[in-house]
Every structure is written in structure tokens, then in C-alpha cells.
């Protein structure tokens, strides 16, 4: 989980830095307001990516089988011990 967390965090950082670099060097934008606006939007996009990717891959909910269905009586001790 830790390696995947840092990898996906790096992808989010690349989204932010890439968007600002594209605006500055790709489109030739030099006005500070425009660069700040691009930065704020890219932070939002990276945040959405991180939220989605962490829930998808890092902190997955693992389904565990239930021991008994709700509303049923607990198992007898003889049913829990292995037979010989």
C-alpha cells in the first residue's frame, strides 16, 4: 500500500506540474493571474485523481465472508470443533 500510495501521489504531482508547464511553455502564458488560475484548476484535477485512485487501489474495501447470516442462531460448539 505504501509504495502504491507514493506512486499515485507522484502521478498527482505530475498532473499539477504538467498543467502549469503546459500553460507556461506550451502556450506561452506569462501573466501571473493566468498561471495561478491554471495552478488552482490543476490542484483540483489532481485532488480528484488522488481521491479516486486511493479509493480504487490503495485503501480498497476487502470483502470478507460472513460467518453466519444475520438473524440466525449461533453455531453449537460441537459444530465448531473439527471432527476426528
C-alpha positions in Angstrom: 0.0 0.0 0.0 2.8 2.4 0.8 4.6 2.1 -2.5 1.3 2.5 -4.4 0.3 5.5 -2.3 3.6 7.3 -3.1 3.4 6.3 -6.8 -0.1 7.7 -7.1 0.9 10.8 -5.2 3.7 11.3 -7.7 1.2 11.0 -10.6 -0.9 13.7 -8.9 2.1 15.9 -8.6 2.9 15.3 -12.3 -0.6 16.3 -13.2 -0.2 19.6 -11.4 3.3 20.4 -12.6 2.4 19.3 -16.1 -0.6 21.6 -16.4 1.4 24.6 -15.3 4.3 23.8 -17.5 1.9 23.3 -20.5 0.4 26.7 -19.8 3.7 28.4 -19.4 5.9 26.8 -22.0 3.3 25.2 -24.4 1.0 28.2 -24.7 3.5 30.9 -23.7 1.4 32.3 -20.9 3.4 34.6 -18.6 0.6 36.5 -16.8 0.7 35.6 -13.1 -3.1 35.5 -12.7 -3.4 33.0 -15.6 -0.7 30.8 -14.2 -2.3 30.9 -10.7 -5.7 30.0 -12.2 -4.1 27.1 -14.1 -2.4 26.0 -10.9 -5.7 26.1 -8.9 -7.5 24.1 -11.5 -4.7 21.6 -11.8 -4.7 21.2 -8.0 -8.5 20.4 -8.2 -8.0 17.9 -11.0 -5.1 16.2 -9.1 -7.2 16.1 -6.0 -10.0 14.3 -7.8 -7.5 11.9 -9.3 -5.9 11.1 -5.9 -9.3 10.6 -4.3 -10.4 8.2 -7.0 -7.1 6.3 -7.2 -6.7 5.9 -3.5 -10.2 4.5 -3.1 -9.7 2.3 -6.1 -6.3 0.9 -5.4 -4.8 1.9 -2.1 -7.5 1.7 0.5 -9.7 -1.0 -1.0 -12.5 -2.4 1.0 -11.9 -6.1 1.2 -15.0 -8.2 1.3 -14.8 -10.9 4.0 -17.2 -13.8 4.1 -19.6 -13.6 7.0 -19.6 -16.4 9.5 -23.4 -16.6 9.7 -26.3 -14.8 8.1 -28.0 -12.1 10.2 -30.9 -13.4 12.2 -29.6 -17.0 12.6 -28.7 -18.7 15.8 -25.0 -19.0 16.7 -23.3 -22.3 15.9 -23.1 -25.0 18.5 -19.7 -25.7 20.0 -19.7 -29.2 18.5 -20.1 -27.7 15.0 -17.1 -25.5 15.5 -14.6 -28.2 16.5 -13.1 -30.4 13.8 -14.3 -34.0 13.7 -11.7 -36.8 14.1 
